[in-house]
Amino acid sequence: MSSDLPFVEYACEQMSGAGAITFRKMFGEYAVYCDGKVVALVCDNRLFVKPTAAGRAIAGQLAEAPPYQGAKPYLLVGEELDDREWLSNLIRVTGRELPQPKERKKRR
């Protein structure tokens, strides 16, 4: 089952206080970017945030689960999705810990 665009848009709006939030459809699901870094995935209308030390400190007892079969566990955001301030903070600190994306080589 793929995610619904309205759910993706809502999740991105909820975390908009973290920085420049964008999303991109990938393989029927969505990658969520904060300031150019992939910080989360939306799969089956659920929000999975990349795990970092700072993110785990904020997340507390948040469950971890793989967003798709064979993936490493991510932080699974449930009811907390409705708390805009909390979610923006989680995304902000997660993005700060993640490395800058590698530059893509231009195709000829």
C-alpha positions in Angstrom: 0.0 0.0 0.0 1.4 3.4 -0.9 1.0 6.6 1.1 -1.6 9.2 0.3 -0.4 12.6 -0.8 -2.7 14.4 1.8 -1.0 12.5 4.6 2.5 13.4 3.3 1.5 17.0 3.0 0.1 17.1 6.5 3.3 15.5 8.0 5.5 18.0 6.2 3.3 20.9 7.3 3.6 19.6 10.9 7.4 19.7 10.8 7.7 22.9 8.8 9.2 24.7 11.8 12.4 22.6 11.4 13.6 24.3 8.2 13.0 24.0 4.5 10.9 20.8 4.3 10.3 19.1 0.9 9.4 15.6 -0.2 9.9 13.4 -3.2 8.1 10.4 -4.3 10.4 7.3 -4.4 9.3 3.8 -5.3 5.7 4.5 -4.5 6.5 6.0 -1.1 8.1 9.3 -0.1 11.4 10.7 1.2 11.2 13.8 3.4 14.0 16.3 3.3 14.9 19.1 5.7 17.4 21.6 4.3 18.4 19.2 1.6 19.0 16.1 3.8 16.8 13.1 3.9 15.5 13.0 7.5 12.4 10.8 7.2 10.4 8.4 5.1 6.6 8.1 4.7 5.6 4.6 4.0 2.0 3.2 4.3 0.9 6.5 5.7 3.3 6.3 8.6 6.2 8.6 9.4 9.6 7.1 10.0 12.4 9.4 11.2 16.0 8.5 10.7 17.5 7.5 14.0 20.2 9.7 15.5 21.5 10.0 19.1 19.9 13.5 19.5 16.7 12.3 17.9 16.5 9.3 20.2 17.0 11.6 23.2 14.0 13.7 22.2 11.9 10.7 21.1 12.1 9.0 24.5 10.0 5.8 24.3 9.1 6.1 20.6 8.9 2.7 18.9 11.4 1.8 16.2 10.4 -0.2 13.1 11.7 -0.7 9.6 9.8 1.4 7.0 9.9 -1.4 4.5 11.0 -5.0 4.4 14.8 -5.4 4.8 15.3 -1.8 6.1 17.0 -0.8 9.3 14.7 0.4 12.1 13.7 4.1 12.1 11.9 6.0 14.8 8.1 5.5 14.2 6.1 8.6 14.9 2.5 7.9 15.9 0.2 10.3 17.8 3.1 12.7 18.2 2.6 13.7 14.6 -0.1 16.1 15.8 2.4 17.9 18.0 3.9 20.4 15.6 6.5 21.9 18.0 7.7 18.5 19.2 7.9 17.1 15.6 9.7 20.1 14.3 12.3 19.8 17.1 12.8 16.1 16.4 13.4 16.8 12.7 15.6 19.8 13.4 18.0 17.9 15.7 18.0 14.8 13.4 18.9 16.9 10.4 21.8 18.6 12.3 23.4 15.2 13.0 23.1 13.8 9.5 26.0 14.4 7.1 25.6 16.6 4.1 24.5 14.7 1.0 27.2 13.8 -1.5 27.2 15.9 -4.7 25.9 14.0 -7.6 28.1 13.8 -10.7 26.5 15.3 -13.8 25.5 13.0 -16.5 27.0 13.5 -19.9 
